[in-house]
């Protein structure tokens, strides 16, 4: 169910239970419903392979506002590809001006805080972290950024953006 455009009432129209259910109850059921899961695609210049790792996404869409989370857990047979990593969004972003920033965490032997960028019209995101514990500038998440990824390491992403539809 998705939030529907509110009804335009006309003078003399009789309010019925069906109208109230559609205009009030059903709208609130959608707002209060559980998040929806999706499977993000993990990419790079040379694509990584999830192997026995896992990637799970979930989102809550209210109108064109999308809140989303992605949890990528590396397995013992995961390979990390080459180049900057990308993960797909549940919906294409609106073509509005300016990028939207969300948060990312890289969890391994150390924990690194980072950020994600949702660019206008994008269908995917990139995560950015300090290139090492000695660096303060952000680099794209990759096989060795912010550390050499290994089994049971996790990449967690949370963000909010406006969808195109």
C-alpha positions in Angstrom: 0.0 0.0 0.0 1.2 3.5 -0.7 0.0 6.8 0.6 -2.6 8.0 -1.9 -3.4 11.5 -3.0 -6.0 12.9 -0.6 -9.5 13.1 -1.9 -10.9 16.4 -3.0 -14.3 16.7 -1.4 -17.3 18.4 -3.0 -20.2 20.3 -1.4 -23.0 18.0 -0.5 -21.0 14.8 -0.7 -21.9 12.2 1.9 -19.0 11.0 4.1 -19.2 7.2 4.2 -17.3 4.5 6.1 -15.5 3.5 2.8 -14.3 7.1 2.3 -13.1 7.5 5.9 -11.3 4.1 5.7 -9.6 5.1 2.4 -8.8 8.7 3.5 -7.8 8.2 7.1 -7.3 4.5 8.2 -5.5 3.3 5.1 -3.2 6.3 5.0 -2.2 5.7 8.7 -1.8 1.9 8.1 0.8 2.8 5.4 2.7 5.2 7.7 2.8 2.7 10.5 3.6 -0.4 8.4 6.9 -2.2 8.7 9.8 -1.3 6.4 10.2 -3.1 3.1 13.3 -5.2 2.4 15.2 -5.1 -0.9 18.5 -6.5 -2.1 21.0 -3.8 -3.1 23.5 -4.6 -5.9 27.1 -4.1 -4.9 29.4 -2.8 -7.7 32.8 -1.4 -8.4 35.1 -0.8 -11.4 35.8 -4.6 -11.3 32.8 -5.9 -9.4 33.2 -7.5 -6.0 31.7 -10.9 -5.3 29.5 -11.4 -2.2 30.4 -15.1 -1.9 29.0 -16.3 1.4 28.6 -12.8 2.7 25.3 -11.0 2.8 23.8 -7.7 1.8 20.4 -6.6 3.0 18.6 -3.4 2.4 15.4 -2.0 3.8 13.4 1.2 3.3 10.4 3.2 4.3 8.9 5.4 1.6 6.3 8.0 2.5 5.3 9.9 -0.6 8.6 10.7 -2.2 10.6 10.7 1.0 12.8 7.5 1.3 14.5 6.4 4.4 16.9 3.5 3.8 19.4 1.2 5.4 22.0 -1.2 3.9 23.9 -3.8 5.8 26.8 -5.5 3.9 28.6 -8.3 5.8 31.7 -9.8 4.3 32.0 -13.6 4.2 35.1 -15.9 4.1 34.6 -16.2 0.3 33.8 -12.6 -0.4 36.1 -10.8 -2.9 36.3 -7.1 -2.9 36.8 -6.1 -6.6 38.8 -3.0 -7.6 37.8 0.7 -7.6 35.2 2.6 -5.7 32.3 0.6 -4.3 28.6 1.5 -5.1 25.3 0.1 -3.8 21.9 0.5 -5.4 19.1 2.5 -3.9 15.6 1.2 -3.6 14.3 4.1 -5.9 16.0 6.5 -8.2 16.7 9.9 -6.6 14.9 13.0 -7.7 16.7 15.3 -10.0 16.6 18.2 -7.5 19.6 20.3 -7.0 22.3 19.3 -4.5 23.4 16.0 -3.1 22.0 14.5 0.1 24.4 13.2 2.8 23.8 10.1 5.0 26.0 8.1 7.3 28.1 5.0 7.0 30.1 2.9 9.4 32.9 0.4 8.5 33.2 -2.2 11.3 36.3 -4.3 11.4 39.2 -4.4 13.9 38.5 -0.7 14.1 35.3 1.3 13.6 35.3 4.1 11.1 32.6 6.7 10.7 32.0 7.9 7.1 29.3 9.4 4.9 27.3 8.5 1.8 26.3 10.8 -1.0 23.0 10.6 -2.9 23.5 12.6 -6.0 20.5 14.1 -8.0 19.0 11.5 -10.3 21.2 8.7 -8.9 20.1 5.1 -8.6 23.0 4.2 -6.4 25.3 5.6 -3.7 28.9 5.5 -2.7 30.3 5.4 0.8 33.3 7.6 1.9 35.7 7.1 4.7 39.1 8.4 5.8 41.6 6.6 3.6 43.5 5.4 6.8 43.6 6.1 10.5 46.2 8.8 9.7 44.1 10.6 7.1 41.3 13.0 7.7 40.1 13.4 4.1 37.4 11.1 2.7 38.1 8.5 0.0 35.6 6.1 -1.7 35.1 2.8 0.1 37.1 0.1 -1.6 38.9 -3.1 -1.0 41.5 -1.4 1.2 39.6 1.7 2.3 39.2 2.4 5.2 41.0 -0.8 6.0 41.7 -4.2 4.3 38.2 -5.8 4.5 38.0 -9.3 5.8 35.4 -11.9 6.8 32.8 -10.7 9.3 33.6 -7.0 8.6 30.5 -4.9 8.0 29.5 -1.8 6.1 26.4 -0.2 7.5 24.7 2.7 5.7 21.7 4.9 6.6 20.3 7.7 4.6 17.3 9.8 3.5 16.5 11.3 0.1 13.7 12.4 -2.2 12.8 9.8 -4.9 12.0 10.7 -8.5 8.5 9.1 -8.1 
